Amino acid sequence: MLKPKPFALVVDSCFQAKFEDLRAKGCNLLGPQCVMSCAKEHRPLPQQGYTCCLAMDGVKILASGFQEDEKVEIGKLVSAMGGVLHTKASLDVSFVIAKNALAAKYKWALNISKKPIVSFSWLQQCWIEHRVVPQEGYRVLPFSGLNISVSGIPAGCVL
């Protein structure tokens, strides 16, 4: 018996009504940017379920400080752009997406790996532009998410 050849469906958005139904049935869904990139580069189409573009092809992401449902969303975005979401710290990670400076892997990324630490909004902007956007303006700063209390300062000096 002949095995059917795999095929792909081109969808313009993952927000279409039938998208999740098609994905659940195992359909290979591709975005127009992905198809065009593969055609230009003479490379095979991805077979991973859904790929909107190849903006993060070869990019490895580590997310830290997020709830499980948020990590699932991050994983979907990264995967759809051709990247890989890591679950453990590793020196081959390209970017760390941290919720704030309290995230478990924030200090590791800052002091040990020296990897760029960016916010979730950076990933969302990459999704919108179908490219890895510059990190400036999306970096998670050292005091992000912290409540700072100051004591011992005379009341007249506090603004």
N, C-alpha and C positions, 0 to 999 in steps of 0.2 A: 504494500500500500504506500502510495506517495505521501510524503509529509508536506503539508501546506507551507509555502514560503512565508516568512514573517513579513508583515507590512506595517506601515506607520500611517497614522492619521495626523494631518496638520490642523492644529487648532490655534486660533488667534488669541485665546485667553483661557486661563485656568479657572475663570469665574463663570463659564458657561454652565447652563443648567445640567447638561448631560456629562460634564467633565468627570465628576467623581464616579458616575456609573460606568463610563468607559474605562476609567483607570482601574476600578474594582474588577472589571472583566479581563484585565490583563492586556489591554490595548496599549500599544506603543504610541504615545502622543508627543508630537513635536511642534515647537513654535516656528513661525516663518523665519526668524533670525537664525535659528539652528539649522534649518534646511539650507538656507542661503550660504551660511558659513561652511557647511560640509561640502556643498557643491563647489564653492570657490577654492577650497583647500583639497578637493578630490579625496575626501575621507569618508568612511562609512557613517551612516546615521547611527546615533546612539540607540541602545536597546534597553534603557533603564526605566521605562514607565512614562516619565514626562521630562522633557528637556525643552525649555523655552529658548535658550541661547547657550552659547559656549563661553560666556563672559568669565566664568570661574574655572575653566578647564585647567586642571593641574593645581588648583588652589585648595589648600587644606585649612579648615576653620575649626577652632575650638570655642565653644560657647560656655560661659560660666556665670553663675548667679541667677539663672533663670529657672522658673518652674518647669515641670515636665512638659506641659502643653505648649509652653513658649519654645522649648527646645525642639519639639516636634515641628512647629511652624518654621523655626530657623533651619532645621534639617531639610524641609521641603523646598525652601527658597534656595539654599545652597545646592542641593541636588539638581533642582530644575535649571540652574545655571551651569551645570557641569562640574561643580566642586564636590568636595567630600567633607562631611562633618565628623570630626574626631570626638571621641568620648573621653579620652585621656590625654594628658599633657604629653607632648612629644616635640623634640627640637625641629622636626620637619614641618610643623604647623606654620602656615603663612600669616594668619591673623588670629587674634583672640577677640571675640565679641563678648564684652562684659557688661553686665547690667549696671554695675557701679564699682567703686573702689573696694567694696566689701566682698566682692565675688572671690570665691576660693582660689581661682587661678590668676587673679589680678597681680599679686606679688610675684608669682612665678614668672609671668609674662614680662613684668616690669624689670625685675632684678636678675633673673637667671637666663631666660631665653631672649630677652630684648626684642620680642615680637611686637608689632603694632597692636595696641589695644583700642578697639573701636566700639561704638555703640550699635545697637540694633538698627538705628536710623541709617547708619552707613550701609548696612545690608539692604535695607529697603530702597535706598537711593541707587545702589548697584542694580537692583531688580528693575527699577523704573528706567534707568539709562541703558540697560543691557551691557554693562561694562564695569570693571573694577574702578570705582571712582577714587580720587585722592582722599587720604585719611584726614587731612587738615579739616578742622571743623567738626569732625566726628570722633576725635580722640576722647577716651574716658580719662578725665583728669584725676589727680591723686585724692582730691577731697570730694569727688562726686559721690553722692548718696550718703554722706556723713552729716550728722547733726553736730555742730560745734558749739560748745558752751564755754563762755569766757567768764572767769571770776577774778576777783581781786583788783578790778579796775574801778576807780572812783566813778560814781554815777555821772558826773559832769563830762567825762571823757567818752561815754557810750553814745553813739548816734542813734 
